[in-house]
């Protein structure tokens, strides 16, 4: 799971209190379209980070994509690339993606099943849609690791949550707890992640932790969250203090992903696929990855030729690894939002 922008923006994310007390009870954040890769690559709809908000709890990155026909986009073929200081959360609605990483983990990402990869001090991985996949549709999410966990060893977990149902609604809780369902997956900071599906006009009251802030990312249809309309591909944000959230589906029903967690409380610097704490740290991560890719003065063409180092070698992958973009010239990584 990568951010393959050619010119990734430099971001210092300041957690906590970006919404003033005078703001509406639900802040609606519109998506922006970001093209990934070449001419046939997918375009994603990004709501985090945005000008309005950098994080929701520890959730620091949210891309929403599809439904995309593989015959038009070429599918997903993301070659080995590095990560630090974060966890990637893969959640699909349709399609199938093959995951490989330098920790030796090999897994399939399938609809309704969580794949959680912890980068920790450093990992590299690849994601390729399978030959049987005709359509891709899902969300790409990142979680910032707190300072006490960001140098831990890389790890990987898979979990297929059971579906819970009520009158006019169903849910799959992949992280944290909601609607009487709890995920066994351990996280470095408290988190909530759940897919919600409501029939047209159906309503549900969600009992939530009042210490959490929440973000409702609408995948399909529209919703009313605590009396505020949240349209397709938008993110509806609520600040801490609520013990419940009232959700009602629009006339076409709604499918959405609910994210939550207490305000992160730490400042992070995020650039390309790295989460760090300082400009210098991110520059060093980039250089370490580039150093692993160079043999005899040239970039390697096969991922099995990548040199040992912080990010390891993706087991069983032979695609050309993705080199890091150039750092912005003459500027330090700066604050946004």
C-alpha positions as CSV (number, residue, x, y, z in Angstrom):
1,X,0.0,0.0,0.0
2,X,1.9,3.0,-1.3
3,X,1.4,6.7,-2.0
4,X,2.9,6.8,-5.5
5,X,2.5,10.5,-6.2
6,X,5.3,11.9,-8.3
7,X,5.5,15.0,-6.1
8,X,4.2,14.0,-2.7
9,X,3.3,17.0,-0.5
10,X,5.3,17.6,2.6
11,X,3.2,17.3,5.8
12,X,3.6,18.0,9.4
13,X,0.4,16.7,11.1
14,X,-0.5,18.3,14.3
15,X,-2.9,16.1,16.2
16,X,-5.8,17.2,18.4
17,X,-7.7,20.5,18.2
18,X,-8.1,21.5,14.6
19,X,-11.8,22.1,14.9
20,X,-12.7,25.2,16.8
21,X,-15.6,25.2,19.3
22,X,-17.7,27.4,17.0
23,X,-17.5,24.8,14.2
24,X,-20.6,22.7,13.4
25,X,-21.2,19.5,15.3
26,X,-20.1,17.5,12.2
27,X,-17.4,18.8,10.0
28,X,-17.8,17.6,6.4
29,X,-14.5,17.2,4.6
30,X,-14.8,16.9,0.8
31,X,-12.4,14.5,-1.1
32,X,-9.8,15.6,-3.5
33,X,-8.9,13.4,-6.5
34,X,-5.3,12.2,-6.7
35,X,-4.0,10.3,-9.8
36,X,-1.6,7.5,-8.9
37,X,1.1,6.5,-11.3
38,X,0.9,6.5,-15.0
39,X,-1.8,7.1,-17.6
40,X,-3.9,3.9,-16.9
41,X,-3.5,4.0,-13.1
42,X,-6.3,4.5,-10.7
43,X,-7.4,7.8,-9.4
44,X,-8.2,7.9,-5.6
45,X,-10.3,10.2,-3.6
46,X,-8.4,11.4,-0.6
47,X,-9.9,12.9,2.6
48,X,-7.0,12.5,5.0
49,X,-4.8,14.4,5.3
50,X,-6.6,17.5,4.2
51,X,-6.5,21.3,4.7
52,X,-9.2,20.9,7.3
53,X,-7.8,18.0,9.2
54,X,-4.6,16.0,9.5
55,X,-5.7,13.0,11.6
56,X,-8.7,11.4,13.2
57,X,-7.3,9.7,16.2
58,X,-4.2,7.9,14.9
59,X,-5.7,7.6,11.4
60,X,-3.5,9.7,9.3
61,X,-4.2,8.8,5.7
62,X,-7.5,7.8,3.9
63,X,-7.8,7.0,0.2
64,X,-11.0,5.7,-1.3
65,X,-11.0,4.1,-4.8
66,X,-13.2,2.4,-7.3
67,X,-15.2,0.7,-8.4
68,X,-12.5,0.6,-11.1
69,X,-12.5,-1.9,-14.0
70,X,-9.2,-3.7,-14.3
71,X,-9.5,-3.8,-18.1
72,X,-9.5,0.1,-18.1
73,X,-6.9,0.8,-15.3
74,X,-4.7,-2.2,-15.5
75,X,-5.5,-3.1,-12.0
76,X,-3.2,-2.8,-9.0
77,X,0.5,-3.5,-9.5
78,X,2.4,-1.8,-6.7
79,X,6.0,-3.0,-6.7
80,X,8.0,-3.2,-3.5
81,X,8.2,0.1,-1.6
82,X,9.1,1.1,2.0
83,X,7.2,2.3,5.1
84,X,8.2,3.5,8.5
85,X,6.3,4.5,11.6
86,X,2.9,3.5,10.6
87,X,0.4,0.6,10.1
88,X,-1.4,0.0,6.8
89,X,-5.0,-1.1,6.9
90,X,-6.2,-2.9,3.7
91,X,-10.0,-3.1,3.4
92,X,-11.7,-4.2,0.1
93,X,-15.3,-4.1,-1.1
94,X,-14.6,-6.0,-4.3
95,X,-11.6,-7.6,-5.9
96,X,-8.6,-9.5,-4.6
97,X,-5.0,-8.3,-4.0
98,X,-1.9,-10.3,-3.2
99,X,0.3,-9.0,-0.5
100,X,4.0,-9.8,0.1
101,X,6.4,-8.2,2.5
102,X,10.0,-8.3,3.7
103,X,8.9,-9.9,6.9
104,X,8.1,-13.0,4.9
105,X,4.3,-12.5,5.1
106,X,2.2,-13.6,2.0
107,X,-1.5,-13.1,2.1
108,X,-4.6,-12.3,0.0
109,X,-6.6,-9.2,0.7
110,X,-10.2,-10.0,0.2
111,X,-13.5,-8.2,0.7
112,X,-14.6,-8.0,4.4
113,X,-11.2,-9.2,5.7
114,X,-8.6,-7.0,7.5
115,X,-5.0,-7.1,6.6
116,X,-3.0,-5.0,9.0
117,X,0.7,-4.5,8.3
118,X,2.9,-2.8,11.0
119,X,5.9,-1.1,9.5
120,X,7.5,-0.2,12.8
121,X,11.2,0.7,12.3
122,X,10.9,-0.3,8.6
123,X,9.4,-2.7,6.1
124,X,8.9,-3.0,2.4
125,X,6.0,-4.7,0.6
126,X,4.1,-5.1,-2.7
127,X,0.5,-5.4,-3.6
128,X,-0.7,-6.9,-6.9
129,X,-4.3,-7.6,-7.9
130,X,-4.9,-11.2,-8.9
131,X,-5.6,-12.4,-12.4
132,X,-9.2,-13.3,-11.5
133,X,-10.0,-9.7,-10.4
134,X,-12.1,-7.7,-12.8
135,X,-13.0,-4.8,-10.5
136,X,-11.2,-3.1,-7.6
137,X,-13.0,-1.1,-5.0
138,X,-11.9,-0.3,-1.4
139,X,-10.1,2.0,1.0
140,X,-6.5,2.5,1.7
141,X,-5.8,3.6,5.3
142,X,-2.8,4.4,7.4
143,X,-2.4,4.6,11.2
144,X,0.4,6.6,12.7
145,X,2.3,4.7,15.4
146,X,2.9,6.5,18.7
147,X,6.5,7.3,19.6
148,X,6.7,4.3,22.0
149,X,5.9,1.8,19.2
150,X,7.2,3.3,16.0
151,X,10.6,1.6,16.3
152,X,9.1,-1.9,17.0
153,X,9.7,-4.8,14.7
154,X,7.5,-5.1,11.6
155,X,4.5,-7.4,11.9
156,X,1.4,-8.6,10.0
157,X,-2.1,-9.7,11.1
158,X,-5.1,-11.0,9.3
159,X,-8.7,-11.0,10.7
160,X,-12.1,-11.8,9.1
161,X,-14.7,-10.2,11.3
162,X,-18.1,-11.7,11.6
163,X,-21.1,-9.7,10.4
164,X,-23.4,-8.2,13.0
165,X,-27.0,-7.2,12.0
166,X,-29.8,-5.1,13.2
167,X,-33.0,-3.7,11.8
168,X,-32.0,-2.3,8.4
169,X,-28.3,-2.4,9.0
170,X,-25.2,-4.6,9.2
171,X,-21.6,-4.1,10.3
172,X,-18.2,-5.6,10.3
173,X,-15.9,-4.3,13.1
174,X,-12.3,-4.9,12.1
175,X,-10.6,-2.8,14.8
176,X,-11.8,-1.9,18.3
177,X,-15.4,-2.5,19.4
178,X,-18.9,-1.3,18.2
179,X,-22.4,-2.6,18.2
180,X,-21.6,-5.5,20.5
181,X,-18.7,-6.8,18.3
182,X,-15.1,-6.6,19.2
183,X,-12.0,-7.2,17.1
184,X,-9.2,-9.2,18.8
185,X,-6.5,-7.4,16.8
186,X,-4.2,-5.5,19.1
187,X,-3.2,-1.9,18.2
188,X,-0.5,0.4,19.5
189,X,-3.1,3.1,20.3
190,X,-6.9,2.8,20.8
191,X,-8.7,2.6,17.5
192,X,-12.0,2.0,15.9
193,X,-12.5,0.7,12.4
194,X,-15.8,-0.7,11.0
195,X,-17.7,-1.1,7.8
196,X,-21.4,-0.1,8.0
197,X,-24.1,-0.9,5.6
198,X,-27.6,0.6,5.9
199,X,-30.7,0.1,3.8
200,X,-32.4,3.2,2.3
201,X,-33.8,5.3,5.1
202,X,-32.6,3.0,7.9
203,X,-31.2,4.5,11.1
204,X,-28.9,3.2,13.8
205,X,-27.6,4.7,17.0
206,X,-23.9,4.0,17.6
207,X,-22.7,3.9,21.2
208,X,-19.1,5.1,21.1
209,X,-16.3,6.1,23.5
210,X,-16.7,9.8,24.3
211,X,-12.9,10.1,24.4
212,X,-12.7,9.3,20.7
213,X,-13.0,11.6,17.7
214,X,-14.6,9.9,14.7
215,X,-14.6,10.1,10.9
216,X,-17.4,8.6,8.7
217,X,-16.1,8.0,5.2
218,X,-19.0,7.4,2.8
219,X,-18.3,4.8,0.1
220,X,-21.7,4.5,-1.5
221,X,-24.9,6.5,-1.2
222,X,-25.2,9.2,1.4
223,X,-25.8,9.6,5.1
224,X,-27.0,11.9,7.8
225,X,-24.6,11.9,10.7
226,X,-26.0,13.6,13.9
227,X,-28.3,15.7,11.7
228,X,-25.7,16.7,9.1
229,X,-25.6,15.4,5.5
230,X,-22.4,13.6,4.5
231,X,-22.3,12.9,0.8
232,X,-20.6,10.4,-1.4
233,X,-16.8,10.1,-0.9
234,X,-16.9,12.8,1.9
235,X,-15.6,12.4,5.5
236,X,-17.9,13.5,8.3
237,X,-15.8,14.4,11.4
238,X,-17.0,14.6,15.0
239,X,-14.9,15.8,17.9
240,X,-14.5,14.0,21.2
241,X,-17.3,14.3,23.8
242,X,-20.1,12.2,22.2
243,X,-21.3,9.0,23.8
244,X,-23.4,8.1,20.7
245,X,-23.6,8.9,17.0
246,X,-26.9,8.9,15.1
247,X,-26.6,7.6,11.5
248,X,-29.4,7.5,8.9
249,X,-29.0,6.3,5.4
250,X,-30.1,8.4,2.4
251,X,-32.6,7.3,-0.2
252,X,-30.2,5.0,-1.9
253,X,-28.9,3.5,1.3
254,X,-25.3,3.9,2.4
255,X,-22.1,2.0,2.8
256,X,-19.5,3.7,4.9
257,X,-16.3,3.1,7.0
258,X,-16.3,4.5,10.5
259,X,-12.9,5.4,11.9
260,X,-12.1,6.6,15.4
261,X,-9.7,7.0,18.3
262,X,-8.7,9.5,20.9
263,X,-6.8,12.6,19.7
264,X,-3.3,11.3,18.8
265,X,-1.5,13.9,20.9
266,X,1.8,13.7,19.0
267,X,3.2,15.7,16.1
268,X,4.2,13.6,13.0
269,X,6.0,14.4,9.8
270,X,4.6,12.4,6.8
271,X,6.1,12.4,3.4
272,X,5.7,9.8,0.6
273,X,5.5,6.4,2.5
274,X,7.3,7.5,5.7
275,X,6.0,8.7,9.0
276,X,8.6,10.3,11.2
277,X,9.0,13.1,13.7
278,X,11.5,15.4,12.0
279,X,12.6,16.6,8.6
280,X,16.0,15.0,9.1
281,X,14.5,11.7,10.1
282,X,12.4,11.4,6.9
283,X,15.4,12.5,4.7
284,X,17.5,9.7,6.4
285,X,14.7,7.1,5.7
286,X,14.6,8.1,2.1
287,X,18.3,7.8,1.7
288,X,18.4,4.4,3.4
289,X,15.8,3.1,0.9
290,X,17.7,4.5,-2.1
291,X,20.9,3.0,-0.8
292,X,19.3,-0.4,-0.8
293,X,18.2,0.0,-4.5
294,X,21.6,0.8,-6.0
295,X,24.0,-1.8,-7.2
296,X,27.1,-0.8,-9.3
297,X,25.8,2.7,-9.5
298,X,22.5,1.8,-11.0
299,X,19.0,1.0,-9.7
300,X,18.2,-2.7,-9.5
301,X,15.6,-4.0,-11.9
302,X,14.6,-7.0,-9.7
303,X,13.4,-6.7,-6.1
304,X,15.4,-9.8,-5.2
305,X,18.5,-7.7,-6.0
306,X,17.7,-5.2,-3.3
307,X,20.5,-5.0,-0.7
308,X,19.9,-5.9,2.9
309,X,19.0,-2.9,5.1
310,X,16.3,-1.3,7.3
311,X,13.6,-2.1,4.8
312,X,14.6,-5.7,4.0
313,X,13.8,-7.6,0.8
314,X,10.2,-8.5,-0.2
315,X,10.1,-12.3,-0.3
316,X,9.1,-13.8,-3.6
317,X,8.6,-10.6,-5.6
318,X,10.6,-9.8,-8.7
319,X,9.1,-6.5,-9.8
320,X,11.4,-3.5,-10.1
321,X,11.3,-1.8,-6.7
322,X,9.9,1.8,-6.5
323,X,12.6,4.4,-6.0
324,X,11.7,7.3,-3.7
325,X,10.8,10.7,-5.2
326,X,13.2,13.6,-4.8
327,X,12.8,15.6,-1.6
328,X,11.5,19.1,-2.1
329,X,14.3,21.4,-3.0
330,X,15.4,24.2,-0.7
331,X,12.6,23.7,1.9
332,X,12.0,21.8,5.0
333,X,9.0,19.6,5.5
334,X,6.4,22.0,6.8
335,X,3.1,22.2,8.6
336,X,-0.2,21.8,6.9
337,X,-3.7,22.2,8.3
